[in-house]
């Protein structure tokens, strides 16, 4: 598998930046792709993706998906309501789901990858993603991977190096790969600093705790972490 030509989907968040470093260690990164779809935090995230792409010596491309911001309903978008606080697995976080976002991004990225002569597409999807986002779940990603392979002359492969990991394990992997997590963005609110209370900030704070890493992030506030929704008898 060593040395495939790959395109990395990188938003500028901690998972996808780690995926870029992973790809650089195992493959030849021919481009890094970000999507600007009208999310409240795109302007905070994307510069970090550009920075890490530059450090990796790979061209960074931003694909504008203006129609998402204009036509789709989601509180993650600038056109939507306020981003809810609380645990990222709570029901109310469904308000931040952007309908079929990963399907749309992967379709665009596949066309780009085939045009760039890449053999693989790297996405940072992981086990914690699927709690509320249907387009992050294993069966969706599997089906999308099949579609990408079937729909390209090159049989482009969808690589999901973190699919069995938790976000805490990704943080640990990033630390091993030398990722500067201070140069990543998670907060869905997209303010001057991370708010510390929205679902993605909670998830970020938990990930560093679970990995026993010092959290380099400046937060507006760090109230006690909310408990996740309890499922009967499930171990943490």
N, C-alpha and C positions, 0 to 999 in steps of 0.2 A: 504493500500500500504506500510505501514511502515515495514522496516526490510527485504526487498528483498535482496537477495545476488546479487550484481552487479559487473560488470567489467567496469571501466571507461577508455575511450579513452582520453589520455592526451598528448598533444604535448609539453607542457611547455609554451604555449601562455596564454594570460590573460583569454580568454574565457574558455579553457579546464581546467585550474587550478581552476577557479571559479566553474566549473562543478564538479571537484573532491571534493571541499569543500562542495558544495551542496549535493553531493551523500553521503558524510560522515555524514552530518547532518540528512539525511532522510533514509538512507539505510545502509546495511553492505557491505563495499567495500572489495571484496575478492582479487582484483588485479587491477593494473593500467598498461595500455598498451600504449607504444609509438611505432612509426614506423620510421625506418631509411630508407629513399627511395632515398637518394642521393640529397636531397635539399641543397641549399647553406647554409641554416641556421640550419639544423638538429643538428650540433655539438654545437650550441649555445643554442638551445631550450631544447634538451633532458635532459641535466643535471638538469635543473629546474624541469622537470617532475619527475625525480628520487628523487629530494630533497623533493618535496611536497608529493610524495607517501610515502617516509620514515617517514615524519612528521605525516602522516595519519595512519602509522602503517600497510601499505599494501605493498605486494611485487610489485616491478616494473619490467616489462618485456619489452624488446625492440625486435620487430619483424623486421628483416632486409628484405627489399624488393629491393634488389640490381637491379633486372631486370628493375625496373622503371627508375632508374638513367641511366641504360645502353641503354634501348630501346625506351624510350618515349621522345617526343619532348616537351620541356617546358623551358622557361627562368628561372623558379624557380630552375631548376636542375643545378648541377655543370657543366654538359655537355652542358647547354644552354647558350644563350647570356646574356647581362646585364639586370638586373631587372630595369624596367622603373620607373621613378619618376612620381609624380602627384597624382591625386585622385584615390582611390581604385575602384571607380565605372566606371572609364574611360575605353573606348574601348581598349586602349593599354595594360591594365592589363590582357586582355585575354591571353597575351603571358606568363603569370605566371600560367595559368590553367594547372594542371597535369591531363591528360585525365583519367577520371573515378576513380580518387584517392580514393574518399570516398567509392565507390562501392567495390574496392579492399580491402581497410582497414576494412570495415565493414564485408566483407566476412571472412577475416582472423580472425577478432575479434570474430565473431560468433562461429567459430570452437573452438577457445580458450575458450570462455565463456561456451560453452556446456561441454567441457572437464573439466573445473574447477568447474562444478556444479552450475554455476550462472543462475539466472532467468532473469536477465536484463543486458542491455548494455547501458551505458550512453554516449551520444555524445552532444557536446556543440553547435550544429548547431543553428543559430539565423537568424532573419529577414534580417540583413544587408549582410549576406553571399551570398544571391542568385542573387545579381545584375548581376554578370558575370559568376558565377560558376554553371553550370547546375546540378552538382551532390551535390549541397547544398540546392536545392529548395524543397519546401514543398511536391510537388507531387512525386519527386524522393525519398525523405526520407520516405514518406508514403508507397510507393511501396517496398522500401528496408525493411521497418519494417514488412510489410506483408510477404515478402520472408523469412525473418529471422524467423518469428513465424512459418511459414509453413514448413520451412526446418530443424527444430530442434525438437527432441523428447520432449524437455522440453518446447517448445513453447516460446523460449527466446523473451523477449519484448525489443524493441528499445525505450529507454527513452530519450526524447528531452526536458529537463526542460526549455530551453531558446528559444524555437522555435518561440515564439511570442514577444521576447524582442529585443531591439536594443543593439548594443555594449555598448552604454552609460548606458543603464539599467543594463547590465551585470556587468559593472564596479561598479555601485552602489550596486548591490547585493553582489559582491565580497567584497566590503568595509564592508558591514553589516556582512558578514561571517568571517571577519578578514583576508582576503587574503593580503599578502605582495606583492603588484604588482611590487615592485623593483626586486623581484625574479621570474620574468616571462620574456619571450622574444617574440618580434613580428617581428623585422626587417628581411625582406626577403634577405637582402644582407649578413647577417651573419658575419659582421665585429666585431671589438673589442667593439664598442658601437653602439647603434641604430643610423642609418643614419639621421633620422628625416624627410626624403623627399620621400621615396618610399611609395607605396600604403598602406602597412601595418603600417608603421610609422605614416602616415597621419591619418589612421583609429584609431590607438592607441591614438594619441594626441587629436583627436576629442572626443573619448569616455570619457577621463578624463574631458575635458571641459564640455561636456553634463551632466556629473554626478556631476559637480561642485566639483571635487576632485583635490587635489594637485597631479600633475604628478611626480612620483618619478624617472622617467627615465632620464638617461644621454643621450643626443642626440649630434651628431656631429654638426648639425645645426638645427635651428628651424625657417625656413622662414615662412612667413604668410601662413596659411593653404589654399590650393587651393580650389576653389569652385567646388562642385560636378557637374556632368552633369545635366543640368536643364531639368526637364520634365514639360510641360505646367501646370502652376497653382497648382503645388504640394506644400503643406506646408512643411516647414522644421520640 
